Amino acid sequence: PIGFRGISRDVTDRRRAEEEKRSLEDRLNRAEKMEVLGRLAGGVAHDLNNILGALSGYSELLLMEIPEKQKARGHVEKIMRSTEKGAAIIQDLLTLARRGVTTSDVINLNQVVSGFLKTPVFENIRANHPLVIFKTDCQEELLNIKGSPVHLEKTLMNLVSNAAESIAGNGEVTIQTENRYLDSAVRGYDEVKEGDYVILIVSDTGMGIPAENREKIFEPFYTRKTMGRSGTGLGLAIVWGTVKDLNGYIDVQTEVGAGTAFTLYFPVTREELIAPQQKEPIER
């Protein structure tokens, strides 16, 4: 009957509206949490840097005074290795804290990819994962975007490192770029608005991300504590912060046992590259 059809449609519309409201609230809560963590990171990093500087400096002096064959030398070397790990965490905390104050240059993302593939950092990732094949599929005549070359390269580094680590044994990591026009909004991990974008996709054939972890993978230290990944635990938080600073969006498609694809949407700029990009070192 017509009356029942009307009631059914009304219930369906109400349910859809509630789901959209809940999804929006989740995205807002996620954004607010990351904003607070970014502000907190700055103060923590400054204090830790002062403490770590003293530890590192005095350890080096102590090492100079201990003969080669003494057992104490090994203990001091362990302290120094720990301070190096601490320094890597501080650099990532500082990257999070610098959100909103990064440079905004006209960039071709293909240049970021090609530059990253020549870095010692990428060579180190390959050396640590000898059974993983790394591939690229970059679209020619890619449109330009605006952002910080250093932060974009660090974003790519974190995604590639995360992808390689998700693979146990043989597998593939693929880096893709492409131009994409969306004529309507697309709902995924983020809701991506219509418009012109340059897309960066880093995909792998790894273990995938379990459902219970998907909502929290961009939170600082979550991948390290809960998912057992190495590194500082801040890599995906930096990815999130960089993309949001550039008014971009993130989508994550994953299947347990089949792999994961991180898709980053960066708004296109019509500005042209004026000069070759200046190469800056990646912070670790």
N, C-alpha and C positions, 0 to 999 in steps of 0.2 A: 504494500500500500504506500501511497505517496507520503503519508504522515510519518511512517517508520523510516522511509528513506531520508526525510528531512531531519529527523532526530539523529539518525546514524551519521549523517554528514556533519551535523553540529558537534557531536561527540568527537568525531575525527579531527575537525578543525580545532576544537578546544585542546585535544591531546597534542596536536602539532604545535600549537602556540605555547603550551607548557614546556614542551621539549626545547623549543627555540629559546624560551626565557631561561631555562636551566643551562643550556649550552652557553648563552651569553654571560650568565653569572659565573660559570666556570672559567671562561676566558678572562673576564675582568679580575676575578680572584687570583688567577695565575699571573696576570700582568702586575697586579699590585704587590704580590709576594716577591716577584723578581725585582721590582723597583726598590723595595725595602732592603732586600739582600744586597743589591748593588751599592746602596748608600752605606750599609754596615761594613761592606768589604773594604771600603776606603780607609776607615779608621783602624780596622783590624790590621790591614796590610802595613800601614805606617808604623804602628807599634811593633809588629813582628819583625819588620825590616831592621829596626834599631837593635833589637835583641839578637837577631840572626847575624848582623854585621859584627857584633862583638864576639859571638861564638866562632864565626868563621875566621876572623882576624887572629884571635888568640890561639886557635887550633893550628893555624899555619905557623905561628911563632913557636909553639910547642913542638911541632913536628921537626922544625929545624934544629932543635936542641936534643932530640932523641936519636941515638945511634941506630943504624939500619937494622941490626939483628935483635934489638930489644923488643920484647912482647908488647910493651906499652905503645910502641909505634902503631901496631895494628889497631889498637883501641882508638887512637887519635884519628887514624884514617877513616874508621867507621863514623866518628863524629863528623868529619868533613863531608863524607858522602851524604849523611843525613841533612847537613846544612844545605847541600846542593839541592836535595829534594825539597827542602823547605823554601829555598829561593824560587824554585819553579812554581810552587803554590802561590807565593807572594806575587810573582809576575802575573799570574792569572787573576788573582784578587784585584790587582791594580787595573787590569784590563776591564774587569767588571765595574770597578769604581769610576773609570773614565767614560762611562756611557754618557752620551749626549754632548761630549766635548771633543769628539774626534774630528779630523779633517774631512772635508767633503770635496774630493776631486772627481773630475770626469774620468771614468774607468771603463775599459773594455775587459769583461770578465775572462775572455779567452787569454788575455795577457797575464791575468792573475794565475790561471791554471798552468800555463806554460812556464811561468816564473817559479811556481811552487814545485813543479816536477824537476827543476834543476837544483833544488836546495839540498843541503846536507840532511835536513830534517826528513825529507821524503826518502832519501837514500837509507836513512836509519830505519824508517818504517819498513822498507822493502827487505832490509837485512834481517829484521826481527821476524818477518813473515815470509820465509823463502818459498813456501808452497802456494802463496797467493799471487794470482796474476792481476796486474793493474792495467786497466784499459781507459782510453779516453774517446769520447764521441762529441766533439765540439762543433757547433754549427758555424759555418762561415758567414761573414757579413753580420756578425752579432751586433745588436744595438748597444748603445752605451748606457751606463748607470752612474749614479753619484755615490761616493763613499770613501772610506779610508782603505788604500791598498794593503796596508799592514794588517788591519783588522779582518779584511776579506780573506787574505792569505791565511791568517790564523784560523779563521772559520773553516776554510777548506782543509787545512791541516788536521783540525780536530775531527771533522767528519770522516776523513780518510783513515785516520788512526783508529777511530771508533769502529769503522767498518771492517778494517783488517783484523782487529782484535776479536770481532764477533765470529770469525771463521776458525774452526778447529780443523786443521789439515788443509786439503786442497780447496780452492775456491777462487772467486773473482770479485774485484772491486772495480766499479765503473764510474768515471766522472763524466757527466754530460752537461752541455750548455745548449740553450735554444731560445729563440724568440717565441713568445706566446701571447696571443690576444684573447682575453676572456670577454665574451659579450654579455655575460651574466655572472653573478657571484657564484663561487664554488665553495661548498662547505666540506672541510676536512678537519685536520687538527686545528687549524685556524679557519675562519671564514674569509676567503680571498675575494676582494671586491673586483668588479669588472675593470678592465683597463689593459694597457700594454705592459708586458713584463719581460725581463730577461730571467730565465730559469737556470738554476744550478741544481743538478740532481747527483747525489752520491749514493749509489746502491751497492748492495753486497749479496752474496749467496750464503750468508752465515746462518746463525741459529734463530734469528728473529727475536722479537721482544714480546714476552708474555703479557697478556691483557692487564694483569694487575700492576705492571710497571709502566705502562704507556703514558699515563697522565703525569707522571713525576720524573720522566727521564731528563728534563731540562733543569731540574732543581740541583743546586750545587751539592756535590758529593754523593748524590743518589746512585749514579752508575757505579761508583767505586764501592760504597758500603753495601748496597743491596744486590747489585748485579755482578760484583766481583771483578770489575774492570780495573786495569792499572792506570797510571797517570795521576794527575792531581785531583781528578773528580770534578773539575770545573769546566772541562772542554765543551760540553753541550750547553752549559749555562752561558758561556761566551758566545756560542753560536746564536742562541736565543737573543742575547743582548744586542749583538751586531745587527741581526736582521731587523729587530724592532727599531733600532736607531735609524735605519735606512728606510723606515716606513714600509718594510716588507712583510712577508707572510711565510709561514712554515707549514708544510704538510708532511705527515709521516705515514707511510704505508708499510705494514709488516705482517709477516705470517711465520708463526713458530715452525722452525725446521726448514724454511724456504728462503728467508732473508728479509732485508729491510731496505727501503728507499727513503732518503730524506730529500724533499723537494723544497727549494728556497725560491721565493718569488721576489724579485727586486724591481721596483718601478723604473720604467725607461725614462731617460732624459734625452732631449733633442739637442743638447749641447754637444759640440764636437771636441775630440781630443786635440789640445793645443800643442802639447809637446810630449815626448816619450815619458812614461812613468818613471819616477825615481825609485830605485830599488832600496827598500829599507829592511833591516834584519827582522826576523820573526822572534818575538820574545818567547822564551821557554821557562 
